[in-house]
Amino acid sequence: MLLGLAACYSPTPAPGKPCGDGGRCPDGLRCFDLTNTCEVPGSTPDAPPPDTRFCFGAGLVSDCVVDGPGAPKEIDGNTTLTIDTGDAASCDRVIGDPELCVLIGSSITIDGVLRAQGTRPLVLVASDTITINGLLDVASRRAQPLPGAGGNASDCVPGAPPAVHGGGGGGSFGGVGGSGDDGNPAAVGGVGAPALPAPSALHGGCRGGAGVGGVIGIGGDGGGAVYVIAGTLIQLGVVSKINASGAGGAGCQANCGGGGGGSGGMIGLDAPMIAIAAGGEAFANGGGGGEGSQSAASRAGGESTTALAQALGGSGGSGGGDGGKGALGAAPDGGNAVNTTATDAGGGGGGGGVGAITTTGLLANQGTLSPAAN
């Protein structure tokens, strides 16, 4: 949301940015925002004139720039743009702690595909409108070299690990990851961690737990995070998608447990008006758990491609336990892996829980959000 113009000097610093003794400047001095030092207003030689910062965002993320939002950005319908948010050169700005990768323009239009992977969550900022008729993709996938933008967040808490040749538990975020299968004999399946509190900052989803035994099944990456800020309107068209889903857990080989599915990540929408047309989708679903193995290679868990497409657990590859389904919609917890009765067969991994969707502003939604916005 365009908050208007903010002064470059302020009596007290911005939250989280101390300036001067005890967080306040002495009498007669003001906190100069660009250097975080106490100055006589107007005395800093390289300071821009007061009242020249443009500030955006009224929710979990905000950003202020001195020189305005810049030119419009557009990804046409024939273009797929993939960026690595861990590479600062791919970002217009890097802000915050933990760091966020910001793309900013007077308006942003995505008719094609914008895919973001890497260590930093993605933030889109426009002073006017952001229009999505294509795909904004921060999902994690087994085939990707990197997790979705900001996936596998440092806030994540691991669940209880499996033992012998049990399957890993699914990743937990907005919902609890499903339990891994015990396998046979005397194995113990992994358990998903408790769900995280309602998010107070932008971060990605949580990785599923690994299975044990043999050539182990690695847990799926948690989905990435994206926060979309517009000064006037965020509009999702009839074929639009914002995908922040988790990756499926990997299969394994030779009496071993499959990996748990990654949880969904996070989507934030922040504008005075958020309009989602019928057919438009925003989803942060969990990945499916990987299949356990009896002898041969087992199958990986599936991944969600639409708001209502549940990621299936891996199955049918090696006689081990089937992986659990990833979570979506109103059922936030990932599926528990399916038991196997085969002797010495490994257990399947649990499905990943859902992520989170937050909205700030008036939401006019005829589309589908998974999970529901909070």
C-alpha positions in Angstrom: 0.0 0.0 0.0 1.3 3.4 -0.8 1.6 5.1 2.5 2.7 8.5 1.1 5.8 10.4 1.7 7.9 10.0 4.8 10.5 12.3 6.2 14.2 11.3 6.1 14.7 12.6 9.7 12.5 11.3 12.5 12.4 12.0 16.3 12.9 8.2 16.9 14.2 5.5 14.7 12.2 3.0 12.8 11.2 -0.1 14.8 14.2 -2.4 15.2 16.7 0.3 14.2 18.2 2.0 17.3 19.6 5.4 16.8 21.4 7.2 19.6 21.6 6.5 23.3 18.7 4.2 24.3 17.1 4.3 20.9 16.4 8.1 21.0 18.5 11.0 19.9 19.5 13.9 22.2 17.5 17.1 22.2 17.9 19.0 19.0 19.0 16.0 17.0 17.0 13.7 14.8 17.6 10.2 13.6 18.8 10.3 10.0 17.3 7.1 8.4 19.8 6.4 5.7 22.8 6.3 8.1 21.1 5.5 11.4 22.9 8.3 13.1 21.8 11.3 15.2 22.1 14.5 13.2 21.0 18.1 13.1 18.1 18.0 10.6 19.5 19.1 7.1 23.1 19.0 8.2 24.2 15.8 6.5 25.8 16.9 3.2 24.6 13.9 1.1 21.1 13.8 2.6 18.2 14.2 0.2 15.7 16.9 1.1 13.2 16.0 3.7 9.9 14.3 2.6 11.3 12.5 -0.4 11.0 8.9 0.6 8.4 6.7 -0.9 7.1 4.0 1.5 5.1 0.9 0.6 3.5 -1.9 2.6 1.0 -2.0 5.4 1.4 -5.6 6.5 4.2 -7.9 7.4 6.7 -6.3 4.9 7.3 -2.6 4.1 9.9 -0.9 2.0 11.0 2.7 1.6 12.9 4.1 -1.4 14.4 7.5 -2.0 14.2 7.7 -5.8 10.7 6.3 -6.4 9.6 2.9 -7.7 11.1 3.2 -11.2 9.8 2.0 -14.6 7.0 -0.6 -15.1 8.0 -4.2 -15.2 6.3 -6.7 -17.5 6.8 -10.4 -18.2 4.9 -11.2 -21.4 3.0 -14.4 -22.1 5.8 -16.0 -24.1 8.5 -15.4 -21.4 9.7 -17.5 -18.4 12.0 -15.6 -16.1 13.8 -17.6 -13.4 15.8 -15.7 -10.8 18.0 -16.8 -8.0 17.1 -14.7 -5.0 20.4 -15.6 -3.3 22.2 -13.6 -5.9 21.8 -9.9 -5.0 22.3 -9.0 -8.7 18.9 -10.7 -9.4 17.2 -8.2 -7.1 16.5 -4.5 -7.4 17.0 -4.2 -3.7 18.0 -6.4 -0.8 16.4 -5.3 2.5 15.8 -6.6 6.0 17.2 -9.1 8.4 16.7 -11.8 7.5 17.2 -10.5 4.0 14.5 -10.2 1.3 14.9 -9.9 -2.4 12.8 -7.0 -3.8 11.7 -6.3 -7.4 10.1 -2.9 -7.7 8.4 -0.9 -10.4 5.6 1.7 -10.9 3.5 -1.3 -12.0 4.2 -5.0 -12.4 2.5 -7.3 -14.9 3.0 -11.1 -15.1 1.4 -12.6 -18.2 4.1 -15.3 -18.5 6.1 -17.1 -15.7 8.1 -15.5 -12.9 9.9 -18.3 -11.0 12.0 -17.5 -8.0 14.4 -19.9 -6.2 17.1 -19.4 -3.7 17.8 -18.4 -0.1 15.9 -15.1 0.1 12.1 -14.7 0.1 10.8 -12.7 -2.8 9.0 -9.3 -2.5 7.2 -7.6 -5.4 6.5 -3.8 -4.9 4.5 -1.5 -7.3 3.4 2.0 -6.6 0.3 1.4 -8.7 -1.0 -2.0 -9.8 0.3 -5.6 -9.8 -1.5 -7.8 -12.4 -1.0 -11.5 -12.6 -2.5 -13.4 -15.6 0.2 -16.1 -15.7 2.3 -17.9 -13.0 4.1 -16.4 -10.0 6.1 -19.5 -8.8 8.1 -19.8 -5.6 7.2 -23.5 -5.1 9.9 -26.1 -4.3 10.3 -29.2 -6.4 12.6 -32.2 -6.3 13.9 -31.5 -9.8 15.0 -27.9 -8.9 18.6 -27.3 -7.9 17.4 -24.8 -5.3 14.4 -24.6 -3.0 11.7 -22.0 -3.8 12.6 -18.5 -2.7 13.3 -18.6 1.0 12.3 -22.2 1.5 13.5 -24.3 4.4 13.3 -21.3 6.7 15.4 -20.9 9.8 12.2 -20.6 11.9 11.4 -24.3 11.2 11.5 -26.9 14.0 12.4 -30.5 13.1 10.0 -33.2 14.1 11.0 -36.5 15.9 13.2 -38.5 13.6 12.5 -42.1 12.5 14.5 -45.2 13.5 15.7 -48.4 11.9 14.1 -48.1 8.4 11.1 -45.8 9.2 9.9 -43.0 7.0 10.5 -39.3 7.8 7.8 -37.0 9.1 6.3 -34.3 6.8 7.3 -30.7 7.2 5.1 -28.5 9.4 4.2 -24.8 9.0 0.5 -23.7 8.9 -0.4 -27.3 9.5 1.3 -30.4 11.0 3.3 -32.7 8.8 2.0 -36.3 8.7 3.8 -39.1 10.5 6.1 -41.5 8.6 5.4 -45.2 8.5 7.0 -47.5 11.0 8.0 -50.2 8.5 8.9 -53.7 9.6 10.1 -55.0 11.9 10.7 -52.8 15.0 11.1 -49.5 13.1 9.8 -46.2 14.3 8.4 -43.6 11.9 9.2 -39.9 12.1 6.7 -37.4 13.5 6.0 -34.0 12.1 6.8 -31.0 14.4 4.0 -28.8 15.8 2.6 -26.2 13.5 4.3 -22.8 13.7 2.6 -19.8 15.2 0.7 -17.4 12.9 3.6 -15.7 11.0 4.8 -12.3 12.1 7.4 -12.1 9.4 7.8 -13.3 5.8 9.5 -16.8 5.6 9.3 -20.0 3.6 8.1 -23.4 4.5 9.8 -26.3 6.3 11.6 -29.3 5.0 10.3 -32.9 5.5 12.3 -35.3 7.6 14.6 -37.9 6.0 13.9 -41.6 6.2 16.5 -44.0 7.6 18.2 -47.2 6.5 19.7 -48.2 3.1 20.1 -45.4 0.6 17.9 -43.0 2.6 15.0 -40.9 1.2 15.7 -37.2 1.6 12.9 -34.9 2.9 11.3 -32.5 0.4 12.1 -28.8 0.6 9.6 -26.5 2.2 7.8 -24.1 -0.2 9.2 -20.6 -0.8 7.8 -17.3 0.2 6.5 -14.3 -1.8 5.0 -11.0 -0.6 3.1 -8.8 -3.1 2.6 -5.1 -2.4 0.7 -2.7 -4.6 -0.2 1.0 -4.0 -3.7 0.6 -5.5 -4.6 -2.9 -6.7 -3.5 -6.5 -6.8 -5.4 -8.3 -9.5 -5.3 -12.1 -10.3 -6.9 -13.0 -13.6 -8.9 -16.1 -14.6 -5.9 -18.3 -15.3 -3.5 -16.9 -12.8 -1.6 -18.9 -10.2 0.6 -18.0 -7.3 2.3 -21.3 -6.2 4.3 -21.6 -2.9 3.9 -25.4 -2.4 6.4 -27.8 -0.9 8.4 -30.5 -2.7 7.7 -34.2 -2.5 9.8 -36.4 -0.3 12.3 -38.7 -2.1 12.1 -42.4 -2.4 15.0 -44.6 -1.4 16.6 -48.0 -2.0 17.1 -51.2 0.0 15.1 -51.6 3.2 14.8 -47.9 4.0 12.3 -45.2 4.8 11.0 -42.6 2.3 11.4 -38.8 2.9 8.7 -36.7 4.3 7.0 -34.1 2.1 8.0 -30.4 2.5 5.4 -28.1 3.9 3.8 -25.3 1.9 5.5 -21.9 2.1 3.9 -18.4 2.4 2.0 -16.0 0.2 1.3 -12.4 1.3 -1.0 -10.0 -0.6 -0.9 -6.3 0.5 -2.9 -3.6 -1.3 -6.0 -1.4 -0.7 -7.9 -3.8 -3.0 -7.1 -7.4 -3.8 -9.2 -8.8 -6.6 -9.0 -12.5 -7.5 -11.2 -13.5 -10.4 -13.0 -16.9 -10.7 -10.3 -19.3 -11.8 -7.5 -17.4 -10.1 -5.5 -19.4 -7.5 -3.0 -18.8 -4.7 -1.8 -22.0 -2.9 0.8 -23.1 -0.5 0.1 -26.9 -0.3 2.2 -29.6 1.2 4.3 -32.1 -0.8 3.6 -35.9 -0.7 5.8 -38.3 1.2 8.2 -40.6 -0.5 7.6 -44.4 -0.6 9.6 -46.7 1.6 11.7 -49.5 0.0 11.8 -53.3 0.5 14.6 -53.9 -2.0 14.5 -51.9 -5.2 14.2 -48.1 -5.7 11.0 -46.7 -4.4 9.0 -43.7 -5.7 9.1 -40.1 -4.7 6.1 -38.2 -3.4 4.1 -35.9 -5.7 3.8 -32.1 -5.8 0.8 -29.8 -6.0 0.2 -28.0 -9.3 -3.1 -26.3 -8.6 -5.0 -25.1 -5.5 -7.1 -28.3 -5.4 -4.6 -30.8 -6.6 -3.5 -32.8 -3.6 0.1 -34.1 -3.8 0.0 -37.9 -3.6 2.4 -40.0 -1.7 4.9 -42.3 -3.6 3.6 -45.8 -4.0 3.9 -49.0 -6.1 7.7 -49.0 -6.6 9.2 -51.5 -4.2 6.7 -53.0 -1.8 7.5 -50.6 1.1 5.1 -48.4 2.9 3.3 -45.8 0.8 4.0 -42.1 1.4 1.3 -39.8 2.9 -0.6 -37.2 0.9 0.4 -33.5 1.1 -2.1 -31.2 2.8 -4.3 -28.6 1.1 -7.3 -26.4 1.7 -9.3 -26.9 4.9 -7.3 -30.0 5.9 -4.1 -28.4 6.9 -2.2 -31.5 8.3 -0.3 -33.8 6.0 -1.3 -37.4 5.5 0.2 -40.1 7.6 2.1 -42.7 5.7 0.4 -46.0 4.9 1.6 -49.1 6.8 3.2 -52.0 5.1 3.1 -55.6 6.3 6.0 -56.8 4.2 8.9 -58.2 6.2 11.9 -55.8 6.4 10.2 -53.2 4.2 10.9 -49.6 4.9 8.2 -47.1 5.8 6.8 -44.3 3.7 7.3 -40.6 4.5 4.5 -38.4 5.9 2.9 -35.7 3.8 3.8 -32.1 4.3 1.4 -29.7 6.0 0.0 -26.5 4.4 1.8 -23.2 4.5 0.2 -19.8 5.1 -1.6 -17.0 3.1 -2.0 -13.5 4.6 -3.9 -10.6 3.1 -3.8 -6.9 4.0 -6.5 -4.8 2.4 -10.0 -5.4 1.1 -10.2 -8.9 -0.4 -12.7 -9.6 -3.3 -12.1 -13.3 -3.9 -13.9 -15.4 -6.5 -11.0 -17.7 -6.9 -9.4 -20.4 -4.7 -7.0 -19.9 -1.8 -5.3 -22.9 -0.2 -5.1 -22.6 2.8 -7.6 -19.9 3.6 -6.2 -16.4 4.2 -5.6 -15.1 7.7 
